[in-house]
Amino acid sequence: MNDLNAPILGRSQLIERIDELRRGGASIVMANGCFDILHVGHIRYLDAAKQLADVLVVGINADEQVRALKGEGRPAAPQRERAELIAAIRSVDLVTIFTEPTVTELLRAIKPDIHAKGTDYTPDTVPERDIAREFGGRVAIVGDPKDHSSSALFDAIKAVKPS
């Protein structure tokens, strides 16, 4: 489905678009994250998620939620810029920014067939696994081993002293 850049949609626009896609027979997979400093692990996670369904929707944590999760000084880039970066990735079809502390409400709103999480989770440790089951969805663990970290990159950049 992907054009060159995926649309960044508000919640109501996203729900309408997904309903339209479903009427056309499309299956939906959703991935989510902060995507604070983009790295190859993010690309591999999103590419693997896309392999599971026709349409990949990516939920981006809003700035205030990234700050709450990662600490002061984060995110490194504002939510709209992070959304634009994710929207430019070939495997991504739709992007939205969510402001709630967890992705639960977004999952309930769009009811994806599959909720994809990275390999730092197992099917039993995905916090939203019961939410996905509520509407008949399933959880899938995708991507490469968790050898990459935005936090580690952020710390390495902060540690570099100007000469």
Sine and cosine of phi, psi and omega as CSV:
sin_phi,cos_phi,sin_psi,cos_psi,sin_omega,cos_omega
0.00,0.00,-0.45,0.89,-0.21,-0.98
-0.86,0.51,0.76,-0.65,0.21,-0.98
-1.00,0.08,-0.21,-0.98,0.00,-1.00
-0.90,0.44,-0.65,0.76,0.06,-1.00
-0.77,-0.63,0.77,-0.63,0.00,-1.00
-0.94,0.33,0.57,-0.82,0.06,-1.00
-0.94,0.34,0.57,-0.82,0.10,-1.00
-0.98,-0.22,0.91,-0.42,-0.15,-0.99
-0.89,-0.46,0.52,-0.85,0.18,-0.98
-0.96,0.27,0.18,-0.98,-0.10,-1.00
-0.84,0.55,-0.76,0.65,-0.06,-1.00
-0.92,0.40,-0.63,0.78,0.06,-1.00
-0.89,0.45,-0.65,0.76,-0.01,-1.00
-0.89,0.45,-0.73,0.69,0.00,-1.00
-0.86,0.51,-0.71,0.71,0.02,-1.00
-0.88,0.48,-0.71,0.71,-0.03,-1.00
-0.91,0.42,-0.66,0.75,0.01,-1.00
-0.92,0.40,-0.65,0.76,0.06,-1.00
-0.85,0.53,-0.69,0.73,0.02,-1.00
-0.89,0.46,-0.72,0.70,0.01,-1.00
-0.89,0.45,-0.66,0.75,0.02,-1.00
-0.90,0.44,-0.64,0.77,0.04,-1.00
-0.87,0.49,-0.47,0.88,0.07,-1.00
-0.99,0.11,0.00,1.00,0.06,-1.00
1.00,-0.09,0.10,0.99,-0.05,-1.00
-0.96,0.26,0.59,-0.81,0.16,-0.99
-1.00,-0.09,0.48,-0.88,-0.13,-0.99
-0.84,-0.54,0.74,-0.67,0.17,-0.99
-0.86,-0.51,0.63,-0.77,0.03,-1.00
-0.85,-0.52,0.69,-0.73,0.12,-0.99
-0.83,-0.56,0.35,-0.94,0.02,-1.00
-0.48,-0.88,0.31,-0.95,0.05,-1.00
0.17,-0.98,0.05,-1.00,0.04,-1.00
-0.98,0.19,-0.64,0.77,-0.02,-1.00
0.76,0.65,0.74,0.67,-0.11,-0.99
-0.93,0.36,-0.83,0.56,0.13,-0.99
-0.85,-0.52,0.93,-0.36,-0.10,-1.00
-0.91,0.41,0.71,-0.70,0.06,-1.00
-0.63,-0.77,0.12,-0.99,-0.10,-0.99
-0.87,0.49,-0.52,0.86,0.05,-1.00
-0.87,0.49,-0.61,0.80,0.06,-1.00
-0.89,0.45,-0.70,0.71,-0.02,-1.00
-0.89,0.46,-0.70,0.71,-0.01,-1.00
-0.91,0.42,-0.62,0.78,0.06,-1.00
-0.88,0.47,-0.76,0.65,-0.05,-1.00
-0.94,0.35,-0.64,0.77,0.06,-1.00
-0.88,0.48,-0.68,0.73,0.00,-1.00
-0.92,0.39,-0.62,0.78,0.04,-1.00
-0.89,0.46,-0.68,0.73,-0.02,-1.00
-0.87,0.49,-0.50,0.87,0.00,-1.00
-0.92,0.40,-0.25,0.97,-0.09,-1.00
-1.00,0.03,-0.29,0.96,-0.09,-1.00
-0.41,-0.91,0.10,-1.00,0.00,-1.00
-0.95,0.30,-0.60,0.80,-0.12,-0.99
-0.80,-0.61,0.79,-0.61,0.07,-1.00
-0.97,-0.24,0.87,-0.49,0.09,-1.00
-0.97,-0.25,0.74,-0.67,0.02,-1.00
-0.88,-0.47,0.82,-0.57,0.09,-1.00
-1.00,-0.10,0.79,-0.62,-0.01,-1.00
-0.96,-0.29,0.78,-0.62,0.09,-1.00
-0.89,0.45,0.73,-0.68,0.07,-1.00
-0.90,0.43,0.35,-0.94,-0.06,-1.00
-0.78,0.62,-0.73,0.69,-0.06,-1.00
-0.90,0.43,-0.51,0.86,0.03,-1.00
-0.97,0.26,-0.61,0.79,0.07,-1.00
-0.88,0.47,-0.70,0.71,0.02,-1.00
-0.86,0.52,-0.69,0.73,0.01,-1.00
-0.91,0.42,-0.60,0.80,-0.03,-1.00
-0.98,0.18,-0.65,0.76,-0.17,-0.98
-0.96,-0.27,-0.32,0.95,0.03,-1.00
0.95,-0.30,0.11,-0.99,-0.02,-1.00
-0.87,0.50,0.56,-0.83,-0.03,-1.00
1.00,0.04,-0.06,1.00,0.03,-1.00
-0.89,-0.46,0.51,-0.86,0.05,1.00
-0.98,0.22,0.30,-0.95,0.03,-1.00
-0.96,0.29,-0.48,0.88,0.02,-1.00
-0.77,-0.64,0.55,-0.83,0.00,-1.00
-0.92,0.39,0.38,-0.93,-0.12,-0.99
-0.81,0.59,-0.66,0.75,-0.03,-1.00
-0.91,0.42,-0.64,0.77,0.03,-1.00
-0.93,0.37,-0.64,0.77,0.06,-1.00
-0.89,0.46,-0.65,0.76,0.03,-1.00
-0.90,0.44,-0.65,0.76,0.02,-1.00
-0.89,0.45,-0.66,0.75,0.03,-1.00
-0.88,0.47,-0.72,0.69,0.00,-1.00
-0.91,0.42,-0.64,0.77,0.00,-1.00
-0.89,0.46,-0.42,0.91,-0.02,-1.00
-0.99,0.13,-0.14,0.99,-0.01,-1.00
-0.97,0.23,0.75,-0.67,-0.10,-1.00
-0.78,0.63,-0.64,0.77,-0.10,-1.00
-0.99,0.16,-0.17,0.98,-0.09,-1.00
-1.00,0.00,0.76,-0.65,-0.02,-1.00
-0.98,-0.21,-0.64,0.77,-0.03,-1.00
-0.63,-0.78,0.58,-0.81,-0.01,-1.00
-0.76,-0.65,0.60,-0.80,0.11,-0.99
-0.59,-0.80,0.40,-0.92,0.06,-1.00
-0.95,-0.32,0.78,-0.63,0.03,-1.00
-0.92,-0.40,0.63,-0.77,-0.11,-0.99
-0.98,-0.19,-0.20,0.98,-0.01,-1.00
-0.95,0.32,0.37,-0.93,-0.01,-1.00
-0.89,0.45,-0.46,0.89,0.04,-1.00
-0.76,-0.65,0.17,-0.99,-0.03,-1.00
-1.00,0.10,0.03,1.00,-0.07,-1.00
-0.79,0.61,-0.77,0.63,-0.06,-1.00
-0.92,0.40,-0.59,0.81,0.05,-1.00
-0.91,0.42,-0.69,0.73,0.06,-1.00
-0.85,0.53,-0.74,0.68,-0.01,-1.00
-0.90,0.44,-0.54,0.84,-0.03,-1.00
-0.95,0.30,-0.66,0.75,-0.10,-1.00
-0.97,-0.23,-0.28,0.96,0.07,-1.00
0.74,0.68,0.88,0.47,0.00,-1.00
-0.91,0.41,0.43,-0.90,0.07,-1.00
-0.91,0.41,-0.57,0.82,-0.04,-1.00
-0.68,-0.73,0.69,-0.72,0.13,-0.99
-0.95,-0.31,0.93,-0.36,-0.07,-1.00
-1.00,-0.06,0.75,-0.66,0.06,-1.00
-0.81,-0.59,0.38,-0.93,-0.02,-1.00
-0.97,0.24,0.11,-0.99,-0.10,-0.99
-0.97,0.26,0.02,1.00,0.14,-0.99
-0.98,0.18,-0.01,1.00,0.08,-1.00
-0.90,-0.44,0.26,-0.97,0.24,-0.97
-0.85,-0.52,0.25,-0.97,0.02,-1.00
-0.82,0.57,-0.50,0.86,-0.01,-1.00
-0.99,0.13,-0.28,0.96,-0.04,-1.00
-0.97,-0.25,-0.03,1.00,0.04,-1.00
-0.92,0.39,0.89,-0.46,-0.07,-1.00
-0.86,0.52,-0.49,0.87,-0.08,-1.00
-0.99,-0.11,0.21,0.98,-0.09,-1.00
-0.85,0.52,-0.64,0.76,0.00,-1.00
-0.95,0.32,-0.53,0.85,0.05,-1.00
-0.90,0.44,-0.72,0.69,0.01,-1.00
-0.86,0.51,-0.66,0.75,0.00,-1.00
-0.91,0.41,-0.51,0.86,0.01,-1.00
-0.79,0.61,-0.65,0.76,-0.06,-1.00
-0.95,-0.30,0.28,0.96,0.08,-1.00
1.00,0.07,0.19,0.98,0.04,-1.00
-1.00,0.08,0.07,-1.00,0.07,-1.00
-0.70,-0.71,0.25,-0.97,0.02,-1.00
-0.96,-0.28,0.64,-0.77,0.08,-1.00
-0.75,-0.66,0.65,-0.76,0.07,-1.00
-0.99,-0.16,0.83,-0.55,-0.10,-0.99
-0.67,-0.74,0.27,-0.96,0.06,-1.00
0.97,-0.24,-0.04,-1.00,0.00,-1.00
-1.00,0.00,0.14,-0.99,0.04,-1.00
-0.82,0.57,0.51,-0.86,-0.07,-1.00
-0.96,0.28,0.93,0.36,0.02,-1.00
-0.99,-0.16,0.01,1.00,-0.07,-1.00
-0.83,-0.56,0.55,-0.84,-0.05,-1.00
-0.46,-0.89,0.79,-0.61,0.10,-1.00
-0.88,0.47,-0.63,0.78,-0.01,-1.00
-0.89,0.46,-0.67,0.74,0.03,-1.00
-0.91,0.42,-0.65,0.76,0.06,-1.00
-0.89,0.45,-0.68,0.73,0.00,-1.00
-0.87,0.50,-0.72,0.70,0.01,-1.00
-0.90,0.44,-0.64,0.76,0.00,-1.00
-0.90,0.43,-0.65,0.76,0.02,-1.00
-0.91,0.42,-0.68,0.73,0.02,-1.00
-0.90,0.44,-0.50,0.87,-0.05,-1.00
-0.97,0.23,-0.32,0.95,-0.01,-1.00
-0.94,0.33,0.84,-0.55,0.00,-1.00
-0.99,-0.12,0.74,-0.67,0.06,-1.00
-0.90,0.45,0.58,-0.82,-0.03,-1.00
-1.00,-0.01,0.00,0.00,0.00,0.00
